Amino acid sequence: MNLRNRSLISITDYSKEEILHILDLAEGFEKDQRQQILNKYVIASLFFEPSTRTRLSFESAVQYLGGSIVGFASADTSSVKKGETLKDTILTVSNYSDLIVMRNPLDGSARYASEVSPVPIINAGDGANQHPTQCLLDLYSIRKTQGTLENIDIVMVGDLKYGRTVHSLVQALSLFGASFHFVSPESLKMPSSVKTWIKNAKLEYYQYTDLSEAIPKADILYMTRVQGERFPDPLEYEKVKNAYILENSMLDNARENMKVLHPLPRVNEIKEDVDDNPKAYYFRQAKNGVYVRQALIAAILGLK
């Protein structure tokens, strides 16, 4: 399986077999995290938009592997503030690094960066479009908790319109025969393009407005934050920001094998009393992100 020098912009850039290869490599890093295979490499981390888990887990992945990391955590600390174009930033930083990890608020910016960059690009989130490394760690977490990725029932809750994590995850799980259950307010329903993807895969999806109706159907309950920063109208955000709040008692009728995932950060969509429930997996999910990103970097640099 050769992923050397291949950018990852959308989860659809990788085949089912390539996705499974990354997950298998991640298992190896979970068993032995401190492998000094990056000691001759420099990774650039360009975050034009705030991030905690994604940025720090990428940086941790590089450090655990013995590599060096350069970059910025805000566009305000880069030459973008002086008016530098994305093309010029990418061409400049590629001179200093072997691989670029980039988050940018503009949809399509990561694909554009990959087209102008002489070094591989990993998309760490481009607006409301794609977040493929989150998708990979979600898949790793699902496989770890369910023992398989095949034919699972996944309930996705909250911001399904602007949530890039759910868009990527639907595309990936369509390769594995999933059944999809979507819970959202009318104004935040899953986009028709994503639902068409499911139809083209000859799979089923179901839509709900009542969370309690969907929970008993879930192997995976995937909660999301309603993202105020994506709303063009602040008043619309105020109407739906507390649409779904998961409480511990709501899990009483859940399947035995069910796990609660969340890409984080949460605001108030999961009450803290859920944290101690054995079905809560979201903090472990975040930890899995380091192993997956170690695997991805190693594969793209041809080290694994």
C-alpha positions in Angstrom: 0.0 0.0 0.0 1.8 3.1 -1.2 0.6 6.5 0.1 3.9 8.2 -0.3 3.8 11.8 -1.2 -0.1 11.7 -1.5 -2.0 14.6 0.0 -5.1 13.9 2.0 -7.7 16.6 1.3 -10.9 14.6 1.4 -11.6 11.2 2.9 -12.6 10.2 -0.7 -9.0 10.6 -1.8 -8.3 7.2 -0.1 -9.9 3.9 -1.1 -11.4 1.5 1.5 -8.3 -0.5 1.5 -6.1 2.6 2.0 -8.3 3.7 4.9 -8.0 0.3 6.6 -4.2 0.4 6.1 -4.0 3.7 8.0 -6.1 2.3 10.8 -3.9 -0.8 11.0 -0.8 1.4 11.2 -2.5 3.4 13.9 -3.0 0.2 16.0 0.8 -0.3 15.8 1.4 3.2 17.1 -1.1 2.7 19.9 1.1 -0.3 21.0 4.4 1.5 20.5 3.9 5.3 20.3 7.5 6.5 20.6 9.1 5.4 17.4 11.9 7.8 16.4 11.3 7.6 12.6 10.8 11.4 12.0 14.1 12.6 13.3 15.3 13.9 9.9 11.9 15.5 9.0 10.3 18.9 9.5 6.5 19.2 9.5 4.8 22.5 9.0 1.6 23.2 11.0 -0.4 26.1 9.4 -3.6 26.9 11.4 -5.4 29.9 10.0 -8.3 29.1 12.3 -8.5 28.2 16.0 -7.9 24.6 17.0 -7.0 22.7 20.2 -7.3 18.9 19.6 -6.4 18.8 15.9 -3.4 21.1 16.2 -2.1 19.7 19.4 -2.6 16.1 18.4 -0.7 16.7 15.1 2.1 18.3 17.1 2.1 15.5 19.6 2.2 13.0 16.8 5.3 14.7 15.3 7.0 15.0 18.7 6.4 11.3 19.7 8.0 10.3 16.4 11.0 12.5 17.0 10.3 15.1 14.3 10.5 18.9 14.2 7.5 21.1 13.8 7.2 24.7 12.5 4.3 27.0 11.8 1.6 29.2 13.4 -1.6 28.7 15.4 -3.3 31.9 14.1 -3.4 33.8 10.8 -2.9 36.9 13.0 0.7 35.8 13.7 1.5 35.1 10.0 2.1 37.2 6.9 -1.5 36.7 5.9 -2.2 39.7 8.2 0.0 41.7 5.8 -2.0 40.5 2.8 0.0 37.5 1.7 -1.9 35.1 -0.5 -2.5 31.5 0.4 -0.4 30.4 -2.7 2.5 32.5 -1.6 2.3 31.2 2.0 2.2 27.6 0.8 5.1 28.0 -1.7 7.2 29.7 1.0 6.5 27.2 3.8 7.1 24.3 1.5 10.7 25.4 1.3 11.0 24.8 5.0 9.2 21.5 5.4 8.6 18.0 4.2 4.8 18.0 4.7 2.3 20.7 5.5 -0.7 20.3 7.8 -3.2 23.1 7.2 -6.5 24.3 8.6 -8.2 27.2 6.8 -11.8 28.6 7.1 -12.4 28.7 3.4 -14.1 25.8 1.7 -11.8 24.3 -1.0 -8.6 26.0 0.3 -6.9 22.7 1.1 -7.5 21.3 -2.4 -6.1 24.5 -3.8 -3.1 24.3 -1.5 -2.4 20.7 -2.7 -2.5 21.9 -6.3 0.2 24.5 -5.8 2.4 22.8 -3.2 5.5 20.8 -4.0 5.1 18.9 -0.7 2.1 16.8 0.4 -0.8 18.6 2.2 -2.9 17.2 5.0 -6.2 18.9 5.3 -6.9 19.6 9.0 -10.3 21.2 8.2 -11.3 23.6 5.4 -14.4 25.6 6.5 -17.6 23.5 6.5 -16.2 21.3 3.8 -14.0 18.4 4.9 -12.1 17.2 8.0 -10.6 13.8 6.8 -8.2 13.2 9.7 -11.1 13.6 12.2 -12.9 11.1 10.0 -10.0 8.6 10.3 -9.8 8.9 14.0 -13.6 8.5 14.2 -13.3 5.3 12.1 -10.6 4.1 14.4 -12.7 4.7 17.4 -15.7 3.0 15.9 -13.7 -0.1 14.9 -12.1 -0.2 18.3 -15.4 -0.1 20.2 -17.5 -2.2 17.8 -14.9 -4.7 16.6 -15.8 -3.8 13.0 -16.7 -1.0 10.6 -19.2 -3.1 8.6 -22.9 -2.6 8.7 -23.1 -0.4 11.8 -26.1 1.9 12.8 -24.8 5.4 13.4 -27.0 8.2 14.8 -25.6 11.7 14.0 -27.0 14.5 16.0 -27.0 18.3 15.9 -25.4 20.5 13.2 -25.5 18.3 10.2 -25.6 21.2 7.7 -22.3 22.9 8.6 -20.6 20.0 10.4 -17.7 18.9 8.3 -17.0 15.9 10.5 -20.3 14.3 9.7 -20.0 15.0 6.0 -16.6 13.1 5.8 -17.9 10.3 8.1 -20.9 9.6 6.0 -18.7 9.3 2.9 -16.3 6.9 4.6 -18.9 4.7 6.3 -20.8 4.4 3.0 -17.9 2.1 2.0 -18.7 -0.2 4.9 -22.5 -0.6 4.5 -23.6 1.6 7.4 -27.2 2.7 8.1 -27.5 6.4 8.9 -29.9 8.1 11.3 -29.9 11.9 11.2 -31.3 14.0 14.1 -31.3 17.7 13.6 -33.5 20.8 13.5 -35.1 21.5 10.1 -32.6 24.4 9.5 -29.6 22.1 10.1 -30.5 19.0 8.1 -27.9 17.0 6.3 -27.2 18.6 2.9 -28.8 16.9 -0.1 -25.4 16.3 -1.7 -24.5 14.0 1.3 -27.8 12.2 1.2 -27.4 11.7 -2.6 -24.0 10.1 -1.7 -25.8 7.6 0.5 -28.4 6.8 -2.2 -25.7 6.2 -4.8 -24.1 3.7 -2.4 -27.6 2.0 -2.3 -27.8 2.5 1.5 -30.5 3.8 3.8 -30.9 7.0 5.8 -33.6 8.1 8.2 -34.3 11.6 9.5 -35.6 12.6 13.0 -36.2 15.7 15.0 -36.6 13.7 18.3 -33.3 12.5 19.7 -34.9 10.0 22.2 -36.5 8.2 19.3 -33.2 7.6 17.6 -31.0 6.6 20.5 -32.2 3.0 20.8 -31.2 2.5 17.1 -27.6 3.4 17.6 -24.4 1.4 17.7 -22.7 4.8 17.6 -24.3 8.0 18.9 -22.3 10.8 17.2 -23.1 14.2 18.9 -22.0 17.5 17.4 -21.7 21.1 18.5 -24.0 23.6 16.8 -21.2 25.9 15.4 -22.0 29.5 15.9 -19.0 30.6 13.8 -20.5 29.0 10.7 -23.9 30.8 10.8 -24.3 33.8 8.6 -27.1 35.1 10.8 -26.5 35.1 14.6 -30.2 35.1 15.3 -30.6 31.8 13.5 -27.8 30.3 15.7 -29.6 31.5 18.9 -32.7 29.6 17.8 -31.0 26.2 17.5 -27.9 26.3 19.7 -29.5 24.2 22.4 -31.6 22.0 20.2 -30.2 18.7 21.5 -28.7 18.1 24.9 -27.7 14.5 25.9 -28.3 13.6 29.5 -27.2 10.4 31.3 -30.7 9.2 31.8 -31.4 9.2 28.1 -28.9 6.4 27.6 -31.0 3.9 29.8 -32.6 2.4 26.7 -29.4 2.3 24.5 -27.9 -0.8 23.1 -25.3 -2.6 25.2 -22.6 -2.0 22.7 -23.4 1.6 22.0 -20.8 4.3 22.4 -21.1 8.1 22.4 -18.7 10.0 20.2 -18.2 13.7 19.7 -15.5 15.5 17.7 -15.2 18.1 20.5 -15.2 20.8 21.7 -18.5 20.4 23.4 -20.4 23.4 24.7 -23.6 22.1 26.4 -24.8 19.4 24.0 -23.5 16.6 26.3 -24.1 17.0 30.1 -21.2 16.3 32.3 -23.1 13.5 34.0 -22.6 11.5 30.8 -18.8 11.6 31.2 -18.8 8.8 33.8 -21.1 6.5 31.8 -19.2 3.6 30.3 -20.9 4.5 27.0 -19.0 7.8 26.9 -16.0 7.5 24.6 -15.3 11.0 23.4 -12.2 11.8 25.4 -10.7 8.4 24.4 -11.7 9.3 20.9 -9.5 12.4 21.1 -6.6 10.4 22.3 -7.0 8.1 19.3 -6.3 11.1 17.1 -2.6 11.0 18.0 -2.2 7.4 16.8 -4.1 8.0 13.6 -2.1 11.1 12.8 1.2 9.4 13.5 0.1 6.7 11.0 -0.9 9.2 8.4 2.3 11.2 8.6 4.4 8.0 8.5 2.5 6.7 5.5 2.7 9.9 3.5 6.4 10.3 4.1 7.0 6.7 3.0 8.2 5.6 6.5 5.6 2.9 7.0 
